[in-house]
Amino acid sequence: MATVRLHTATNFFDKTVTSYGSVTDATGSLFQRTDASGNRSDLFGAFYYDPLGYLIGGDTTGFDVFQSGALVSQVAGIDLPVLDVAAAFNSGSWHNIFDLALAGDDTVLGSEMDDRIRGFAGDDDLKGNHGGDNLYGDGGNDTLEGGLGNDWLAGGDGEDTAIFDVAFADVTVNEAYGGFSIASSLGTDHVSGVEIFQFSDRTLTAAELIPTPPEEPEAPGAGGGAAGGSGGGALHEGTVGHDRLLGTAGNDTLHGGEGNDTLDGLDGNDHLVGAAGNDTIRGGDGSDTLNGGDGNDMLTGGASEADLRDVIFAGAGDDRVDGGFGNDLIYGQGGDDTIAGGFGADELHGQDGDDVITGSAFADVLTGGAGADFLNGGFGHDLINGGSGADRFYHAGGSEEQILGHGSDWVQDYSAAEGDVLVFGDALASADQFQVNLSHTEHRDSGERAGQDSVQEAFVIYKPTGQVLWALVDGAGQDSINLQIGAETFDLLG
């Protein structure tokens, strides 16, 4: 059993603010930390992140980022950067999303931002606090309270309870796609898999809520509103206001129009367009096409294994994109975008702007395009092209398991003259732990060279593990190969 509190003042991609969390009342196994011997360790006390997402302090002994499967370890009392937490949370994360691998009867208290919290096994108490939160009870008899904001509550197995700090007379209830939409002064929550609804003045079962029919969408140009459907597909056009458009189990087309809109495709192969405004677009299950349009948008492919291959166009603006499950194709287009492939072998293109691009545990393709981009292939063996501009190519440091798990990345266009830098995630490493080997390579089937016939590849090797971290196509033609460790940069050819 444990109590976890998430403390946040900003998102993980803000490069100026330190975020932190704390765990109290840990009396049993909290995060399942698996090593070669099958051991697990508890997490308790405070833990802190630097602006790049590294753990930098606290008395944390270890925790596991569930959806990425990536182990994060922190030795008590030692200021030791470990796995890039920001990258690990990119499974859904443009803003403070936590997927906590909790075991037992736990209490998780959300932050002021938009949190994603899972209880997993046990009778859990999940509180979203402020923001648009996603709470998943999973197994056990759980209690879910979204708090302020438009939240999504999913009870899962067991007899679950949703709590609303308002009187039942002050809410509007509608049936909505296997659950209920409950609107009040706190926001509009979508609730599914919950058996008991507790309000400030009474407690009701799901059968006693007496839902009212869903509202019809307003005509275009009539102002803000909500629209939804439950048939085999829907076409919904938003308004000049701030709309919320819900799809169906079929193949839907949702167009937000002007305003800061929220579009949820739900099941099916949907086509969602945010258009103008700062929109939130969720494809849901199926093979979806998402287009953010103008504005600073947040786009998510889907959060379950039923999410297939999505095609996402972020549009103009500084967008946050997460492909979710499936082998996705993502284009950042204009602006300084943050792009995460999610779960699958993804193809990620930053295009214009200074982008942050993160792959998955599979073999991904990442291209930065124009601008000074940060490219992290993630776990797996990836193909990376920074494009024009001074780009940074990241590889995780930490334990031998983490380094080996991160894989070997092929970098097609490393150029020291353009300001490109290789970034190693362990600030305690030293330059003499790396060596550069030169060799010609060719495709095992076609026999074709990876680069120019007359120029060898440069293989940057981490000597403690003997692993090739980066293979630089035509790297032998470089006068310098610059490696950043912590705050220092070293020329591996110097």
C-alpha positions as CSV (number, residue, x, y, z in Angstrom):
1,M,0.0,0.0,0.0
2,A,1.2,3.5,-0.7
3,T,0.2,7.0,-1.3
4,V,1.7,8.8,-4.3
5,R,1.4,12.6,-4.8
6,L,2.3,14.2,-8.1
7,H,3.6,17.7,-7.8
8,T,3.9,19.7,-11.0
9,A,4.0,23.3,-12.0
10,T,4.7,22.7,-15.7
11,N,5.1,20.0,-18.2
12,F,8.2,17.7,-18.7
13,F,9.2,19.5,-21.9
14,D,9.7,22.9,-20.2
15,K,13.5,23.3,-20.1
16,T,13.5,25.7,-17.1
17,V,11.5,24.1,-14.3
18,T,12.2,21.2,-12.0
19,S,9.3,18.9,-11.3
20,Y,9.0,16.5,-8.5
21,G,6.8,13.9,-6.8
22,S,6.6,12.1,-3.5
23,V,5.5,8.8,-2.1
24,T,4.4,8.2,1.5
25,D,3.0,5.3,3.5
26,A,4.8,2.7,1.5
27,T,4.3,-0.6,3.4
28,G,4.6,-3.1,0.5
29,S,5.8,-3.5,-3.0
30,L,4.9,-0.4,-4.9
31,F,6.8,-0.3,-8.2
32,Q,7.9,-3.6,-9.6
33,R,11.6,-3.3,-10.2
34,T,12.8,-6.5,-11.9
35,D,16.5,-7.4,-12.2
36,A,18.3,-10.5,-13.3
37,S,17.5,-12.1,-9.9
38,G,13.8,-11.2,-10.1
39,N,14.1,-8.7,-7.2
40,R,11.7,-5.9,-6.6
41,S,12.3,-2.6,-4.6
42,D,10.0,-0.1,-2.9
43,L,9.7,3.5,-3.8
44,F,9.0,6.0,-1.1
45,G,9.9,9.6,-0.1
46,A,10.6,12.4,-2.6
47,F,12.0,12.2,-6.1
48,Y,13.1,15.1,-8.3
49,Y,13.5,15.6,-12.1
50,D,15.7,18.1,-13.8
51,P,14.4,20.1,-16.8
52,L,15.5,17.3,-19.2
53,G,13.6,14.7,-17.2
54,Y,16.4,13.0,-15.3
55,L,16.1,11.9,-11.7
56,I,18.5,14.2,-9.8
57,G,17.8,13.7,-6.1
58,G,15.7,12.4,-3.3
59,D,15.6,9.1,-1.4
60,T,14.0,7.1,-4.1
61,T,15.4,3.6,-4.6
62,G,13.8,2.7,-7.9
63,F,10.6,2.7,-9.9
64,D,9.4,1.3,-13.2
65,V,7.7,3.2,-16.0
66,F,4.9,0.7,-16.8
67,Q,3.9,1.4,-20.4
68,S,7.5,1.8,-21.8
69,G,8.8,-1.2,-19.8
70,A,11.9,0.9,-19.1
71,L,13.5,0.6,-15.7
72,V,14.5,3.8,-13.8
73,S,16.8,3.4,-10.9
74,Q,18.1,6.0,-8.3
75,V,20.7,5.2,-5.7
76,A,19.7,6.8,-2.4
77,G,21.8,10.0,-1.7
78,I,23.6,9.9,-5.0
79,D,23.0,12.6,-7.6
80,L,23.1,10.2,-10.5
81,P,21.2,10.9,-13.8
82,V,19.5,7.8,-15.1
83,L,17.1,7.0,-17.8
84,D,15.5,9.9,-19.6
85,V,12.1,10.1,-17.7
86,A,10.7,12.5,-20.2
87,A,11.3,10.0,-23.0
88,A,9.9,7.2,-20.9
89,F,6.7,9.1,-20.3
90,N,6.3,9.9,-24.0
91,S,4.0,7.0,-24.1
92,G,1.2,9.5,-23.8
93,S,2.9,12.5,-22.7
94,W,3.1,15.9,-23.8
95,H,2.1,17.1,-20.4
96,N,2.7,15.4,-17.0
97,I,1.1,12.0,-17.8
98,F,2.0,9.3,-15.3
99,D,1.5,5.6,-15.9
100,L,2.3,4.2,-12.5
101,A,2.9,0.4,-12.1
102,L,1.2,0.2,-8.7
103,A,0.7,-3.0,-6.9
104,G,-1.7,-3.3,-3.9
105,D,-4.2,-0.9,-2.4
106,D,-2.9,2.5,-3.3
107,T,-3.8,6.2,-3.2
108,V,-2.6,8.3,-6.1
109,L,-3.1,12.1,-5.9
110,G,-2.9,13.9,-9.3
111,S,-1.2,17.2,-10.0
112,E,-2.4,20.6,-11.2
113,M,-1.9,19.5,-14.8
114,D,-3.4,16.7,-17.0
115,D,-2.5,13.4,-15.4
116,R,-3.0,9.8,-16.5
117,I,-3.1,7.5,-13.6
118,R,-3.6,3.7,-13.4
119,G,-4.3,1.8,-10.3
120,F,-3.7,-1.8,-11.6
121,A,-4.3,-4.5,-9.0
122,G,-5.8,-3.7,-5.6
123,D,-8.5,-1.5,-4.2
124,D,-7.2,1.9,-5.3
125,D,-8.1,5.5,-4.5
126,L,-7.3,7.7,-7.6
127,K,-7.8,11.5,-7.4
128,G,-7.1,13.6,-10.5
129,N,-7.1,17.0,-8.8
130,H,-7.1,19.8,-11.5
131,G,-6.7,19.4,-15.2
132,G,-8.2,17.0,-17.8
133,D,-7.3,13.7,-16.2
134,N,-7.6,10.0,-17.3
135,L,-8.1,7.7,-14.3
136,Y,-8.1,3.9,-14.8
137,G,-9.0,1.7,-11.8
138,D,-8.1,-1.6,-13.5
139,G,-8.6,-4.6,-11.1
140,G,-10.1,-4.3,-7.6
141,N,-12.8,-2.2,-6.0
142,D,-11.6,1.3,-6.9
143,T,-12.6,4.9,-6.1
144,L,-12.1,7.5,-8.8
145,E,-12.5,11.2,-8.4
146,G,-11.6,13.5,-11.4
147,G,-11.8,16.8,-9.6
148,L,-11.8,20.0,-11.6
149,G,-11.6,19.7,-15.4
150,N,-13.0,17.4,-18.1
151,D,-11.9,13.9,-17.0
152,W,-12.2,10.3,-18.2
153,L,-12.9,7.7,-15.5
154,A,-12.7,4.0,-16.3
155,G,-13.4,1.7,-13.4
156,G,-12.3,-1.6,-14.9
157,D,-12.9,-4.9,-13.0
158,G,-14.5,-5.0,-9.6
159,E,-17.2,-2.8,-8.0
160,D,-15.9,0.8,-8.6
161,T,-17.1,4.1,-7.3
162,A,-17.0,7.5,-9.0
163,I,-17.1,10.6,-6.7
164,F,-18.4,14.0,-7.6
165,D,-18.2,16.9,-5.1
166,V,-21.5,18.4,-6.2
167,A,-25.1,17.7,-5.5
168,F,-27.0,15.3,-7.9
169,A,-29.5,18.1,-8.7
170,D,-26.6,20.2,-10.1
171,V,-25.4,17.7,-12.7
172,T,-26.6,16.7,-16.1
173,V,-26.3,13.0,-17.0
174,N,-26.3,11.6,-20.5
175,E,-25.8,8.1,-21.8
176,A,-22.6,8.0,-23.7
177,Y,-21.0,4.9,-25.4
178,G,-21.0,2.3,-22.8
179,G,-21.1,4.7,-19.9
180,F,-22.2,8.2,-18.9
181,S,-21.4,11.8,-19.5
182,I,-21.8,13.8,-16.3
183,A,-21.6,17.6,-16.6
184,S,-21.4,20.0,-13.6
185,S,-19.6,23.1,-12.4
186,L,-16.5,20.9,-12.0
187,G,-16.4,20.0,-15.7
188,T,-17.7,17.2,-18.0
189,D,-16.6,13.7,-17.1
190,H,-16.9,10.6,-19.2
191,V,-17.4,7.6,-16.9
192,S,-17.4,3.9,-17.9
193,G,-17.1,0.6,-16.0
194,V,-18.3,2.2,-12.8
195,E,-21.1,0.7,-10.6
196,I,-21.6,3.3,-7.9
197,F,-21.9,7.1,-8.3
198,Q,-21.4,9.2,-5.1
199,F,-22.5,12.8,-5.1
200,S,-22.4,15.3,-2.2
201,D,-26.0,14.6,-1.2
202,R,-26.7,11.0,-2.3
203,T,-25.2,7.8,-3.6
204,L,-26.7,6.1,-6.7
205,T,-26.2,3.0,-8.7
206,A,-25.7,3.2,-12.5
207,A,-29.3,2.1,-13.0
208,E,-30.5,5.0,-10.9
209,L,-28.8,7.8,-12.7
210,I,-31.8,8.2,-15.1
211,P,-29.9,9.4,-18.1
212,T,-31.3,11.9,-20.5
213,P,-30.9,11.7,-24.3
214,P,-27.7,13.2,-25.7
215,E,-27.9,16.7,-27.1
216,E,-28.0,17.2,-30.9
217,P,-25.1,19.1,-32.4
218,E,-25.7,22.8,-33.0
219,A,-25.7,24.2,-36.5
220,P,-22.4,25.5,-37.7
221,G,-21.8,29.1,-36.6
222,A,-24.2,28.9,-33.7
223,G,-21.6,29.0,-30.9
224,G,-19.9,26.4,-28.7
225,G,-21.4,23.1,-27.9
226,A,-21.1,19.3,-27.9
227,A,-22.0,16.7,-30.4
228,G,-22.0,12.9,-30.4
229,G,-23.5,9.8,-31.9
230,S,-23.8,6.1,-31.4
231,G,-24.5,4.7,-34.8
232,G,-22.3,3.2,-37.5
233,G,-20.5,6.5,-38.3
234,A,-21.0,10.2,-37.9
235,L,-20.2,13.5,-39.6
236,H,-20.0,16.4,-37.2
237,E,-19.0,20.0,-38.0
238,G,-17.9,22.3,-35.2
239,T,-18.7,25.9,-34.7
240,V,-16.9,29.2,-34.1
241,G,-16.9,28.3,-30.4
242,H,-15.1,25.8,-28.3
243,D,-16.7,22.5,-29.3
244,R,-16.5,18.9,-28.0
245,L,-17.2,16.4,-30.8
246,L,-17.6,12.7,-30.0
247,G,-17.4,10.0,-32.6
248,T,-19.1,6.5,-32.6
249,A,-18.1,2.9,-32.9
250,G,-18.1,3.5,-36.7
251,N,-15.9,5.5,-39.1
252,D,-16.5,9.1,-38.2
253,T,-15.5,12.5,-39.7
254,L,-15.2,15.3,-37.1
255,H,-14.2,18.9,-38.0
256,G,-13.7,21.3,-35.1
257,G,-13.8,24.6,-37.0
258,E,-12.7,27.7,-35.1
259,G,-12.1,27.7,-31.4
260,N,-10.3,25.4,-29.0
261,D,-12.0,22.1,-29.7
262,T,-11.9,18.6,-28.3
263,L,-12.4,15.8,-30.8
264,D,-12.7,12.1,-29.7
265,G,-13.0,9.6,-32.5
266,L,-13.6,6.6,-30.2
267,D,-13.7,3.3,-32.2
268,G,-13.5,3.0,-35.9
269,N,-11.3,4.4,-38.6
270,D,-11.9,8.1,-38.1
271,H,-10.9,11.4,-39.8
272,L,-10.5,14.2,-37.3
273,V,-9.6,17.8,-38.2
274,G,-9.0,20.4,-35.5
275,A,-8.7,23.4,-37.9
276,A,-8.1,26.8,-36.2
277,G,-7.5,27.0,-32.4
278,N,-5.6,25.1,-29.8
279,D,-7.3,21.7,-30.2
280,T,-7.2,18.4,-28.3
281,I,-7.7,15.5,-30.7
282,R,-7.8,11.8,-29.8
283,G,-8.2,9.1,-32.4
284,G,-9.1,6.2,-30.2
285,D,-9.1,2.7,-31.5
286,G,-8.8,1.9,-35.2
287,S,-6.7,3.4,-38.0
288,D,-7.3,7.1,-37.8
289,T,-6.2,10.2,-39.6
290,L,-5.7,13.3,-37.4
291,N,-5.0,16.9,-38.6
292,G,-4.4,19.5,-36.0
293,G,-4.6,22.5,-38.3
294,D,-3.5,25.9,-37.0
295,G,-2.8,26.5,-33.3
296,N,-0.9,24.7,-30.6
297,D,-2.6,21.3,-30.6
298,M,-2.4,18.1,-28.7
299,L,-3.0,14.9,-30.8
300,T,-3.1,11.3,-29.6
301,G,-3.5,8.3,-31.8
302,G,-5.0,5.9,-29.2
303,A,-4.3,4.4,-25.8
304,S,-5.1,0.7,-26.3
305,E,-3.8,-2.2,-28.4
306,A,-7.0,-1.9,-30.6
307,D,-5.4,1.4,-31.9
308,L,-3.9,0.5,-35.2
309,R,-1.8,2.5,-37.7
310,D,-2.6,6.2,-37.4
311,V,-1.6,9.0,-39.8
312,I,-1.1,12.3,-38.0
313,F,-0.5,15.8,-39.4
314,A,0.2,18.2,-36.5
315,G,-0.2,21.3,-38.6
316,A,1.0,24.8,-37.8
317,G,1.9,25.8,-34.3
318,D,3.9,24.2,-31.4
319,D,2.1,20.8,-31.2
320,R,2.3,17.8,-28.8
321,V,1.8,14.5,-30.6
322,D,1.7,10.9,-29.4
323,G,1.0,8.1,-31.8
324,G,0.0,5.7,-29.1
325,F,-0.3,2.0,-30.2
326,G,0.3,0.8,-33.7
327,N,2.9,1.6,-36.4
328,D,2.2,5.2,-36.9
329,L,3.1,7.9,-39.5
330,I,3.5,11.4,-38.0
331,Y,4.3,14.7,-39.6
332,G,5.0,17.7,-37.3
333,Q,4.8,20.2,-40.1
334,G,5.3,23.8,-38.9
335,G,6.3,25.0,-35.4
336,D,8.4,23.6,-32.6
337,D,6.8,20.2,-32.0
338,T,7.1,17.4,-29.5
339,I,6.5,14.1,-31.1
340,A,6.4,10.6,-29.5
341,G,5.8,7.5,-31.5
342,G,4.3,5.5,-28.7
343,F,4.1,1.7,-29.0
344,G,5.0,0.4,-32.4
345,A,7.5,0.8,-35.2
346,D,6.8,4.4,-36.2
347,E,7.9,6.9,-38.8
348,L,8.2,10.3,-37.3
349,H,9.0,13.5,-39.2
350,G,9.5,16.8,-37.4
351,Q,9.8,18.9,-40.6
352,D,10.0,22.7,-39.9
353,G,10.9,24.1,-36.5
354,D,13.1,22.9,-33.5
355,D,11.4,19.6,-32.7
356,V,11.8,17.0,-30.0
357,I,11.2,13.5,-31.4
358,T,11.2,10.3,-29.5
359,G,10.8,6.8,-30.8
360,S,9.7,3.6,-29.1
361,A,11.0,0.2,-28.1
362,F,10.7,-0.9,-31.8
363,A,12.7,-0.1,-34.9
364,D,11.6,3.5,-35.7
365,V,12.4,6.0,-38.5
366,L,13.0,9.6,-37.2
367,T,13.7,12.6,-39.4
368,G,14.1,16.1,-37.9
369,G,13.8,18.2,-41.0
370,A,14.7,21.9,-40.8
371,G,15.7,23.4,-37.5
372,A,17.7,22.4,-34.4
373,D,16.1,19.1,-33.5
374,F,16.5,16.7,-30.5
375,L,16.1,13.1,-31.7
376,N,15.9,10.1,-29.4
377,G,15.3,6.8,-31.1
378,G,14.2,5.2,-27.8
379,F,14.7,1.5,-27.2
380,G,15.3,-0.5,-30.4
381,H,17.5,-0.1,-33.4
382,D,16.5,3.0,-35.3
383,L,17.2,4.9,-38.5
384,I,17.7,8.7,-37.8
385,N,18.1,11.7,-40.0
386,G,18.5,15.1,-38.4
387,G,18.0,17.2,-41.5
388,S,19.4,20.7,-41.7
389,G,20.4,22.6,-38.6
390,A,22.3,21.8,-35.5
391,D,20.7,18.5,-34.3
392,R,21.3,16.4,-31.2
393,F,21.1,12.6,-31.3
394,Y,20.4,11.1,-27.9
395,H,21.3,7.7,-26.4
396,A,20.3,6.6,-22.9
397,G,23.0,6.1,-20.3
398,G,22.7,4.4,-16.9
399,S,23.0,0.7,-16.2
400,E,24.3,-1.9,-18.7
401,E,20.7,-3.2,-19.2
402,Q,19.5,0.3,-20.1
403,I,22.3,1.0,-22.5
404,L,21.9,-2.4,-24.3
405,G,18.2,-2.0,-24.3
406,H,18.4,1.4,-26.0
407,G,19.8,-0.3,-29.1
408,S,22.1,0.9,-31.9
409,D,21.0,3.8,-34.1
410,W,22.0,4.6,-37.6
411,V,22.5,8.3,-38.2
412,Q,22.3,9.1,-41.9
413,D,23.5,12.7,-41.9
414,Y,25.7,13.5,-38.9
415,S,27.6,16.8,-39.7
416,A,29.9,18.5,-37.2
417,A,30.1,21.4,-39.6
418,E,26.3,22.0,-39.1
419,G,26.7,21.8,-35.3
420,D,25.4,18.2,-34.8
421,V,26.2,16.6,-31.5
422,L,25.8,13.1,-30.0
423,V,24.3,13.1,-26.5
424,F,25.0,10.4,-24.0
425,G,22.5,10.2,-21.1
426,D,24.9,9.3,-18.3
427,A,26.6,12.5,-17.0
428,L,29.1,10.4,-15.0
429,A,30.5,8.7,-18.1
430,S,33.9,9.9,-19.5
431,A,35.1,10.4,-23.0
432,D,37.8,7.7,-22.7
433,Q,35.0,5.1,-22.4
434,F,34.2,5.7,-26.1
435,Q,36.0,4.7,-29.2
436,V,35.4,5.2,-32.9
437,N,35.9,2.4,-35.4
438,L,35.8,2.9,-39.2
439,S,34.5,0.4,-41.6
440,H,32.7,0.0,-45.0
441,T,29.2,-1.5,-44.7
442,E,26.8,-3.0,-47.2
443,H,23.3,-4.3,-47.2
444,R,23.4,-8.1,-46.5
445,D,20.9,-8.8,-49.3
446,S,21.5,-6.3,-52.0
447,G,25.2,-5.7,-51.3
448,E,24.6,-1.9,-51.7
449,R,26.7,0.5,-49.6
450,A,25.0,2.5,-46.8
451,G,26.7,5.7,-48.0
452,Q,29.4,6.8,-50.5
453,D,31.5,4.0,-51.8
454,S,34.7,5.8,-51.0
455,V,33.8,6.8,-47.4
456,Q,33.7,4.5,-44.4
457,E,31.1,4.6,-41.7
458,A,32.0,5.7,-38.2
459,F,30.9,3.4,-35.4
460,V,30.8,5.1,-31.9
461,I,31.3,2.3,-29.4
462,Y,30.7,2.4,-25.6
463,K,33.6,0.3,-24.4
464,P,32.2,-0.9,-21.0
465,T,29.5,-2.8,-22.9
466,G,31.2,-3.1,-26.3
467,Q,28.0,-1.8,-27.9
468,V,27.7,0.4,-31.0
469,L,25.6,3.3,-29.8
470,W,25.7,5.3,-33.1
471,A,26.6,4.2,-36.6
472,L,27.3,7.4,-38.6
473,V,26.9,6.9,-42.3
474,D,30.0,8.3,-44.1
475,G,31.3,9.3,-40.7
476,A,34.9,8.8,-41.7
477,G,34.5,12.0,-43.7
478,Q,34.0,14.1,-40.6
479,D,36.8,16.2,-39.1
480,S,35.1,16.0,-35.7
481,I,32.6,13.7,-34.0
482,N,31.3,15.7,-31.0
483,L,29.9,13.9,-28.0
484,Q,28.1,15.7,-25.1
485,I,28.3,14.1,-21.6
486,G,26.6,16.2,-19.0
487,A,27.5,19.8,-19.6
488,E,30.7,19.1,-21.5
489,T,31.3,18.3,-25.2
490,F,34.2,16.2,-26.4
491,D,35.6,15.6,-29.9
492,L,36.1,11.8,-30.2
493,L,38.4,12.3,-33.1
494,G,40.5,14.9,-31.3
